[in-house]
Amino acid sequence: MSRTLRLNLFVYPGGHHEAAWRYHGTDPERLLDIGFYQDLARRAEAAAFDAVFFADGPSLADNVRYASRFRLEPFTWLSAVAAATERIGLIATASTTYTEPYNLARLFSSLDHLSGGRAGWNIVTTGAPQAAGNFGLDEHPVHAERYERAREFVEVVTKLWDSWEDEALVADQKSGLFADTDRIHEIDHTGPRLKVRGPLNLPRSPQGRPVYVQAGSSEDGRSFAAAYAEAVFTAHQTLRGGQEFYADLKARAGALGRDPDRLLVLPGISPFIGSTEAEARALHQEFDDLTQPEYSLQLLRRLLGLELSAAELDGPVPRRLIETRGERGNGSRFRLVLDIIDREQPTVRELLHRLAGARGHRVVTGTPEQVADQLQEWFEHGAADGFNVMPPWLTGGFDLFADQVVPVLRGRGLFRAAYEGTTLREHYGLPRPAAEPVR
């Protein structure tokens, strides 16, 4: 089978543009209505998307005053979506810093069982420092410490998912043997940060293990992804930047003895689509005109540590005031925004509009054919295996992509017309892993 695009629908309340909830085409009173999300997932499934992806964070965003930035709990959300769909993958974010491995292993295993093998875990270490106070901590662990815990955390979860061999569940009514306990193993993990006995209290799930997804492009993030991830969600503004990340990540995976083709790179893409390029640009401008300086400046303060006022919007970004050392400077999103400033030298307002579309992910504006051209260019020139589609608003932004861009991609032989498998691993072209023996 020829290589084809992988496409996820990245669901964010209301849409990915910061002013989406204010746009006349959205329905903000439905953002807590599960029927809204079930309908959206069914539309993505009808378009044969690989997965819906639901992001999460264990704290309230400090900019919720101006934007729809609350967080529904993802396992509750995806369980309801699983009941309303049949084939589409179900990917949720869960933090290795603010959850325990046994609980997380149970949650994802349950989702994988109940959905027939459609679960994926987006592994994050949580960058929001305000989360610490919600879990009895005086301060947020530093970047390197979070990744050290994440490595051990993933190893423990893997052991738990493998603690039942595939043949352990017998369910033989005639003999009366339900489970072969010789094939169920305690993991007895004792490490520098975690201590877990096991085994998991669920049989091995349909996929063996849910798909391992990772988001983060820092040095620690790349190293982690090369070792553990099967799909990587990332943000890049230029083809060259995407190519550099793609080549680097695949090379790192290969150096660790992994098959680089089993590590999918999926950048975020937020499309504004019109029947003409001018129409698409006018739509994009309509959204930018709805942005609120108070919100945007707060975002810049969080990303870059810059304290600016509305009076400075039309002046240049004060690059000299941005501190590149310290904890903030380790973040991949910080580096991405800094690159925009150095490359484009925007005014403060222009930078805020660049970030309003998808928080640093790439925004494309044009006709369906022009949007498809850009996806094809990245796919065929070593920058992406597929994309996280981030509609500027919901549901209309996704409907335009599904109805107008997907047929173009199919006409070029770049995307499937129908599902060929039933599990997320099958959609992604990933094998079902064998259970690793308990050591």
HUGIQUI-V17970 format. One record per helix or strand of 3 or more residues. SS is the DSSP state (@ for helix, = for strand). FROM is the first residue (numbers start at 0). TO is the last residue. Records with the same first field share a line. If there is no record, write none. Layout:
# HUGIQUI-V17970
SS=FROM-TO + FROM-TO
This chain:
# HUGIQUI-V17970
==5-10 + 50-53 + 88-94 + 118-123 + 168-171 + 176-178 + 210-214 + 230-233 + 263-272 + 361-365 + 385-388
@=19-21 + 27-29 + 33-45 + 73-83 + 100-114 + 128-134 + 142-160 + 180-182 + 218-227 + 238-254 + 259-261 + 276-287 + 292-303 + 309-311 + 318-320 + 327-329 + 331-343 + 347-355 + 367-379 + 395-410 + 423-427
